[in-house]
């Protein structure tokens, strides 16, 4: 305060203290943001459906499933040429197409991008203990401009070779590869750089057969931990949302035995009455398992997804009998069986040429009780089979390091 001010001294001191507190708070906020933790808004749909960018939602008129779809800033000159003012979204549950959706959604209340808090201080300490782990969600700057934030899930680590095959990630440390293979890969990387920068015209050649053979023997699946895998699942059919209109192209439960089958398909339930028919089963048909989501509003063909999971509740009506679930991947079929007396098994169907003996593992849990509901799930993820009962993993194939062979465990 200037000398001779008419304010009493205690008021002057209070104003000074308030001003100093604001300055200190701003300094702490900037330091906290720069070195400890920072908030980010997901800008795009590249991480969907794990993390959403700006999006709208549509409820399917056929089955009631709520689906998120991406929005675009039509005033952005970089995007206005990429999309139309309206588009359509295919329901991931029943295949029904909702049309005339506004991609800018300025007449509704759009959801902005998801928010995340990113810890920065662990990286300041250095050391292996504080390094980012595979499958963590990370934020980094675009190397081309040093300003744009990229928010991605970490798949590759330093000093390793990474390959994505049939949607699965395989890795091998550089230290385990021969000098000849490392040289071949380095030459391949240099050749790719020349092609991308226009210094050379042509097509990228495949690595030598000897290098591919060594990679085939040493690459292993980079399996995701449960906390990462749980948010990556994408629902392709939920019988709780049964379509109102039948379409032969829609996913649906089908009993091959027809009218003679003991299976009955009703809304939200599958009911079985024992008819003593050999091989009486029910299967999900027309499931189009592809790496695409309605969020991105795209018509382009996407690769097939081979990692599957089926989950359901069962209320057994008898103290005897069993429950069996079969999943197929790349021509190999695996069946998980749960007996009412608690015996478990996962077995691979015979008749397929394999590089190793077929999967055949067994286990035991407490007997099941008739009239009580049980939660079951069976999955084939990253070439690892796992059976769950009431949320707990009760049986799984070997998770130790093993040669991928590119064809399975």
C-alpha positions as CSV (number, residue, x, y, z in Angstrom):
1,X,0.0,0.0,0.0
2,X,1.2,3.5,-0.8
3,X,2.4,5.6,2.1
4,X,-0.3,7.8,3.6
5,X,-3.1,5.4,2.7
6,X,-6.3,6.1,4.5
7,X,-6.8,2.2,5.1
8,X,-6.1,1.0,8.7
9,X,-2.9,-1.0,9.0
10,X,-4.6,-4.3,9.8
11,X,-6.6,-3.9,6.5
12,X,-3.5,-3.2,4.6
13,X,-1.8,-6.3,6.1
14,X,-4.9,-8.4,5.2
15,X,-4.8,-7.3,1.5
16,X,-1.1,-7.9,1.3
17,X,-1.5,-11.4,2.8
18,X,-4.3,-12.2,0.4
19,X,-2.3,-11.1,-2.6
20,X,0.8,-13.1,-1.5
21,X,-1.4,-16.2,-0.9
22,X,-2.8,-15.9,-4.4
23,X,0.8,-15.6,-5.9
24,X,2.0,-18.6,-3.9
25,X,-1.0,-20.7,-4.9
26,X,-0.4,-19.9,-8.6
27,X,3.3,-20.8,-8.3
28,X,2.4,-24.1,-6.6
29,X,-0.2,-24.9,-9.2
30,X,2.2,-24.3,-12.0
31,X,4.9,-26.4,-10.3
32,X,2.4,-29.1,-9.4
33,X,1.2,-29.2,-13.1
34,X,4.7,-29.3,-14.5
35,X,6.3,-31.9,-12.2
36,X,3.7,-33.9,-10.3
37,X,0.3,-34.4,-12.0
38,X,-1.5,-32.9,-15.0
39,X,-5.0,-33.3,-16.3
40,X,-5.6,-34.2,-20.0
41,X,-8.8,-34.3,-22.1
42,X,-8.9,-37.2,-24.6
43,X,-9.0,-35.4,-28.0
44,X,-10.0,-38.1,-30.4
45,X,-11.6,-41.6,-30.6
46,X,-8.3,-43.5,-31.3
47,X,-8.5,-45.0,-27.8
48,X,-12.3,-45.8,-28.0
49,X,-14.0,-47.6,-26.4
50,X,-11.5,-47.6,-23.5
51,X,-11.2,-43.8,-23.5
52,X,-13.6,-41.6,-25.5
53,X,-13.0,-38.3,-27.2
54,X,-15.9,-35.9,-27.9
55,X,-18.8,-38.1,-28.7
56,X,-22.6,-38.4,-28.8
57,X,-24.8,-41.4,-28.0
58,X,-27.5,-43.2,-29.8
59,X,-30.0,-45.8,-28.4
60,X,-30.7,-48.5,-30.9
61,X,-34.3,-48.6,-32.0
62,X,-34.1,-52.4,-32.5
63,X,-32.5,-53.7,-29.3
64,X,-32.1,-50.8,-26.9
65,X,-28.3,-50.9,-26.8
66,X,-26.7,-47.5,-26.2
67,X,-23.8,-46.8,-28.5
68,X,-21.3,-43.9,-28.5
69,X,-20.3,-42.3,-31.8
70,X,-17.7,-39.8,-32.6
71,X,-18.2,-36.1,-33.2
72,X,-16.3,-33.8,-35.5
73,X,-15.6,-30.0,-35.4
74,X,-17.1,-28.9,-38.7
75,X,-15.4,-25.5,-38.3
76,X,-12.0,-27.1,-38.3
77,X,-10.7,-26.9,-41.9
78,X,-8.7,-30.1,-41.4
79,X,-11.9,-32.1,-40.7
80,X,-14.7,-30.5,-42.7
81,X,-13.5,-32.3,-45.8
82,X,-13.3,-35.7,-44.0
83,X,-16.9,-36.2,-42.9
84,X,-20.5,-35.4,-43.9
85,X,-22.8,-33.4,-41.7
86,X,-24.8,-36.5,-41.1
87,X,-23.7,-40.1,-40.9
88,X,-24.9,-43.5,-39.8
89,X,-23.9,-45.9,-37.0
90,X,-24.2,-49.6,-36.9
91,X,-25.3,-51.1,-33.6
92,X,-22.5,-53.5,-32.3
93,X,-25.1,-55.7,-30.7
94,X,-27.7,-56.4,-33.4
95,X,-26.4,-54.7,-36.6
96,X,-29.3,-52.3,-36.9
97,X,-28.2,-49.1,-38.7
98,X,-29.2,-45.7,-37.1
99,X,-29.1,-43.1,-39.8
100,X,-29.1,-39.3,-40.2
101,X,-26.9,-38.8,-37.1
102,X,-25.3,-35.4,-36.9
103,X,-21.6,-35.7,-36.6
104,X,-21.3,-32.3,-35.1
105,X,-24.3,-32.9,-32.7
106,X,-24.7,-29.2,-32.1
107,X,-28.5,-29.6,-31.4
108,X,-28.0,-32.1,-28.6
109,X,-25.8,-32.2,-25.5
110,X,-22.6,-33.9,-26.6
111,X,-20.2,-35.6,-24.2
112,X,-16.8,-34.1,-24.2
113,X,-13.7,-36.2,-24.2
114,X,-12.8,-38.3,-21.1
115,X,-10.5,-36.7,-18.6
116,X,-7.4,-38.4,-17.1
117,X,-4.8,-37.4,-14.6
118,X,-1.3,-38.3,-15.5
119,X,1.4,-38.7,-12.9
120,X,4.7,-37.1,-13.9
121,X,6.9,-37.5,-10.8
122,X,7.7,-41.2,-11.2
123,X,9.6,-40.4,-14.4
124,X,11.7,-37.8,-12.6
125,X,13.2,-40.4,-10.3
126,X,14.4,-42.6,-13.1
127,X,15.3,-46.3,-12.6
128,X,13.5,-49.4,-13.8
129,X,11.0,-49.4,-10.9
130,X,9.5,-46.1,-12.0
131,X,9.5,-46.7,-15.8
132,X,6.2,-47.0,-17.6
133,X,5.0,-50.6,-17.8
134,X,3.6,-52.3,-20.9
135,X,-0.1,-51.7,-21.3
136,X,-0.1,-48.5,-19.2
137,X,-2.0,-45.5,-20.7
138,X,0.7,-42.9,-21.4
139,X,0.9,-39.4,-22.7
140,X,3.8,-38.2,-24.9
141,X,4.5,-35.4,-27.3
142,X,4.3,-35.8,-31.1
143,X,8.0,-36.0,-32.1
144,X,7.2,-34.0,-35.3
145,X,6.2,-30.8,-33.5
146,X,6.9,-31.3,-29.8
147,X,3.6,-29.8,-28.8
148,X,0.7,-32.1,-29.7
149,X,-0.2,-34.6,-27.0
150,X,-0.6,-38.2,-27.9
151,X,-2.6,-40.4,-25.5
152,X,-2.0,-44.1,-26.2
153,X,-1.6,-47.5,-24.5
154,X,2.0,-48.6,-24.3
155,X,2.7,-51.8,-26.2
156,X,6.4,-51.7,-27.0
157,X,9.3,-51.3,-24.7
158,X,13.0,-50.2,-25.4
159,X,15.4,-52.8,-26.7
160,X,13.0,-55.3,-28.1
161,X,11.4,-56.4,-31.3
162,X,7.6,-56.1,-31.5
163,X,5.3,-57.8,-34.0
164,X,1.5,-57.6,-34.3
165,X,0.1,-60.7,-35.8
166,X,-3.7,-61.6,-36.0
167,X,-4.3,-58.8,-33.5
168,X,-1.9,-60.2,-30.9
169,X,1.3,-58.5,-29.8
170,X,4.5,-60.6,-29.7
171,X,7.9,-59.4,-28.4
172,X,11.5,-60.6,-27.9
173,X,14.4,-58.7,-26.3
174,X,17.2,-57.7,-28.7
175,X,19.7,-59.5,-26.4
176,X,18.1,-62.9,-27.4
177,X,18.5,-62.4,-31.2
178,X,21.5,-63.2,-33.2
179,X,23.7,-60.5,-34.8
180,X,22.7,-61.6,-38.2
181,X,19.0,-61.2,-37.5
182,X,19.6,-57.8,-35.8
183,X,21.5,-56.6,-38.9
184,X,18.7,-57.8,-41.2
185,X,16.1,-55.9,-39.1
186,X,18.2,-52.8,-39.0
187,X,18.6,-52.9,-42.8
188,X,14.9,-53.3,-43.1
189,X,14.2,-50.3,-40.9
190,X,16.6,-48.2,-42.9
191,X,14.9,-49.3,-46.1
192,X,11.5,-48.3,-44.7
193,X,12.9,-44.9,-43.8
194,X,14.1,-44.3,-47.4
195,X,10.7,-45.3,-48.8
196,X,8.7,-43.1,-46.4
197,X,10.9,-40.1,-47.0
198,X,10.7,-40.5,-50.8
199,X,14.4,-41.2,-51.2
200,X,13.6,-44.5,-52.8
201,X,10.7,-45.9,-54.8
202,X,9.4,-49.4,-54.6
203,X,8.0,-51.9,-52.0
204,X,9.4,-52.9,-48.7
205,X,10.8,-56.4,-48.9
206,X,10.2,-59.1,-46.3
207,X,13.1,-60.0,-43.9
208,X,15.3,-62.9,-44.9
209,X,13.9,-66.4,-44.2
210,X,16.6,-67.1,-41.6
211,X,15.6,-64.0,-39.6
212,X,11.9,-64.9,-39.8
213,X,12.6,-68.4,-38.7
214,X,14.5,-67.1,-35.6
215,X,11.7,-64.7,-34.8
216,X,9.2,-67.5,-35.2
217,X,11.0,-69.5,-32.5
218,X,11.7,-66.7,-30.1
219,X,8.7,-64.2,-30.3
220,X,6.3,-64.7,-27.4
221,X,2.8,-63.2,-26.7
222,X,2.9,-60.1,-24.6
223,X,0.0,-60.9,-22.4
224,X,-2.1,-58.2,-20.8
225,X,-2.7,-58.1,-17.1
226,X,-6.3,-58.5,-15.9
227,X,-6.6,-54.8,-15.1
228,X,-5.7,-53.8,-18.7
229,X,-7.6,-56.6,-20.4
230,X,-10.8,-55.9,-18.4
231,X,-11.2,-52.5,-20.0
232,X,-10.4,-53.7,-23.5
233,X,-13.3,-56.1,-24.0
234,X,-15.9,-54.9,-26.4
235,X,-19.4,-56.3,-26.4
236,X,-20.5,-57.9,-29.7
237,X,-23.7,-59.5,-28.5
238,X,-25.6,-59.2,-25.2
239,X,-28.7,-61.4,-24.9
240,X,-30.2,-59.0,-22.4
241,X,-30.8,-56.7,-25.4
242,X,-32.7,-59.0,-27.7
243,X,-33.5,-57.5,-31.1
244,X,-37.2,-56.8,-31.7
245,X,-37.1,-57.4,-35.4
246,X,-35.6,-60.6,-36.7
247,X,-33.0,-60.4,-39.4
248,X,-31.1,-63.5,-40.7
249,X,-27.9,-61.3,-40.7
250,X,-28.1,-60.4,-37.0
251,X,-26.2,-62.3,-34.3
252,X,-28.5,-64.8,-32.7
253,X,-28.5,-68.1,-30.7
254,X,-29.2,-71.1,-32.9
255,X,-29.8,-74.8,-31.9
256,X,-28.5,-77.0,-34.7
257,X,-30.9,-79.8,-33.7
258,X,-33.9,-77.6,-34.6
259,X,-37.2,-78.4,-33.0
260,X,-35.8,-81.6,-31.4
261,X,-33.4,-79.6,-29.3
262,X,-33.9,-79.1,-25.6
263,X,-32.8,-75.4,-26.0
264,X,-35.4,-72.6,-25.9
265,X,-34.4,-69.1,-26.8
266,X,-36.5,-66.5,-25.0
267,X,-35.8,-62.8,-24.3
268,X,-32.9,-62.3,-21.9
269,X,-32.6,-66.1,-21.3
270,X,-31.6,-69.4,-22.8
271,X,-33.5,-72.3,-21.2
272,X,-32.6,-75.9,-21.5
273,X,-34.8,-78.9,-20.8
274,X,-32.9,-82.2,-21.0
275,X,-34.0,-84.1,-24.1
276,X,-31.2,-86.7,-24.0
277,X,-30.2,-85.8,-27.6
278,X,-26.5,-86.6,-28.3
279,X,-24.6,-83.4,-29.1
280,X,-27.5,-81.1,-28.2
281,X,-26.0,-77.6,-28.2
282,X,-26.7,-74.0,-29.0
283,X,-24.3,-71.6,-30.8
284,X,-24.0,-67.9,-31.5
285,X,-24.2,-67.4,-35.3
286,X,-23.5,-64.3,-37.4
287,X,-21.1,-62.8,-34.9
288,X,-18.9,-60.4,-36.9
289,X,-15.9,-60.1,-34.7
290,X,-13.9,-57.2,-36.2
291,X,-11.6,-54.5,-34.8
292,X,-14.0,-51.6,-35.4
293,X,-16.4,-49.7,-33.2
294,X,-19.4,-47.6,-34.1
295,X,-17.6,-44.7,-32.4
296,X,-15.4,-44.1,-35.3
297,X,-18.2,-43.9,-37.9
298,X,-16.3,-45.8,-40.7
299,X,-17.3,-48.0,-43.5
300,X,-13.9,-49.4,-44.1
301,X,-13.3,-53.1,-43.6
302,X,-11.5,-53.9,-40.3
303,X,-9.4,-57.0,-39.5
304,X,-11.0,-59.9,-37.7
305,X,-10.5,-60.1,-33.9
306,X,-9.5,-63.6,-32.7
307,X,-9.5,-63.0,-28.9
308,X,-12.9,-64.0,-27.5
309,X,-14.8,-64.2,-24.2
310,X,-18.2,-65.6,-23.4
311,X,-19.8,-64.9,-20.0
312,X,-23.2,-65.9,-18.6
313,X,-25.2,-66.8,-15.5
314,X,-26.4,-70.3,-15.0
315,X,-29.1,-71.6,-12.6
316,X,-28.8,-75.4,-12.6
317,X,-32.0,-77.3,-11.8
318,X,-30.3,-80.6,-11.0
319,X,-27.5,-81.9,-8.8
320,X,-26.0,-83.8,-11.8
321,X,-24.9,-82.9,-15.2
322,X,-22.4,-80.4,-16.7
323,X,-22.0,-77.1,-18.5
324,X,-19.7,-76.9,-21.5
325,X,-18.6,-73.9,-23.5
326,X,-16.6,-74.0,-26.8
327,X,-14.5,-71.2,-28.3
328,X,-12.6,-71.4,-31.7
329,X,-9.6,-69.4,-32.8
330,X,-7.7,-69.8,-36.1
331,X,-9.0,-73.3,-36.7
332,X,-8.5,-74.6,-33.2
333,X,-11.4,-75.3,-30.9
334,X,-11.3,-75.4,-27.1
335,X,-14.0,-76.6,-24.7
336,X,-14.3,-75.7,-21.1
337,X,-16.5,-78.0,-19.0
338,X,-17.8,-77.6,-15.4
339,X,-19.3,-80.6,-13.7
340,X,-21.9,-80.2,-11.0
341,X,-19.6,-82.1,-8.6
342,X,-16.9,-79.4,-9.2
343,X,-14.6,-81.1,-11.6
344,X,-13.3,-78.7,-14.3
345,X,-11.5,-79.2,-17.6
346,X,-10.3,-77.4,-20.7
347,X,-9.7,-79.6,-23.7
348,X,-8.8,-79.0,-27.3
349,X,-10.7,-80.7,-30.1
350,X,-8.7,-83.2,-32.1
351,X,-8.3,-83.3,-35.9
352,X,-6.2,-80.1,-36.4
353,X,-2.5,-80.2,-37.4
354,X,-0.5,-78.8,-34.5
355,X,3.0,-78.1,-33.5
356,X,2.5,-79.3,-29.9
357,X,0.2,-81.7,-28.0
358,X,-3.4,-80.5,-27.7
359,X,-4.5,-78.6,-24.6
360,X,-5.9,-80.9,-21.9
361,X,-6.0,-79.5,-18.3
362,X,-8.2,-80.3,-15.3
363,X,-9.1,-78.8,-12.0
364,X,-11.5,-78.9,-9.1
365,X,-13.7,-76.5,-7.2
366,X,-16.5,-76.9,-4.6
367,X,-19.6,-78.7,-6.0
368,X,-22.3,-76.5,-7.5
369,X,-25.7,-76.3,-5.9
370,X,-29.0,-76.7,-7.8
371,X,-31.2,-73.6,-7.7
372,X,-28.3,-71.2,-7.1
373,X,-27.0,-68.8,-9.8
374,X,-23.4,-69.0,-10.8
375,X,-21.4,-66.6,-13.0
376,X,-19.3,-68.3,-15.6
377,X,-16.8,-66.9,-18.2
378,X,-14.5,-68.6,-20.6
379,X,-11.9,-66.7,-22.6
380,X,-9.1,-67.2,-25.1
381,X,-6.8,-64.1,-24.9
382,X,-3.2,-63.8,-26.1
383,X,-3.1,-67.5,-26.6
384,X,-4.0,-68.2,-23.0
385,X,-7.2,-70.0,-22.0
386,X,-8.9,-69.2,-18.7
387,X,-12.1,-70.3,-17.0
388,X,-13.8,-68.1,-14.4
389,X,-16.5,-69.0,-11.8
390,X,-18.1,-66.2,-9.8
391,X,-15.4,-63.8,-10.9
392,X,-12.4,-65.9,-9.8
393,X,-10.1,-67.7,-12.2
394,X,-10.3,-71.4,-11.5
395,X,-8.5,-73.0,-14.4
396,X,-6.1,-71.7,-17.1
397,X,-3.5,-72.9,-19.6
398,X,0.2,-72.5,-18.9
399,X,1.1,-68.8,-18.7
400,X,4.9,-69.4,-18.6
401,X,7.1,-68.1,-21.4
402,X,6.6,-70.3,-24.5
403,X,7.3,-70.2,-28.2
404,X,4.5,-68.5,-30.1
405,X,4.8,-70.5,-33.3
406,X,2.4,-67.9,-34.6
407,X,-0.4,-70.4,-34.2
408,X,-1.1,-70.7,-30.5
409,X,0.1,-72.2,-27.2
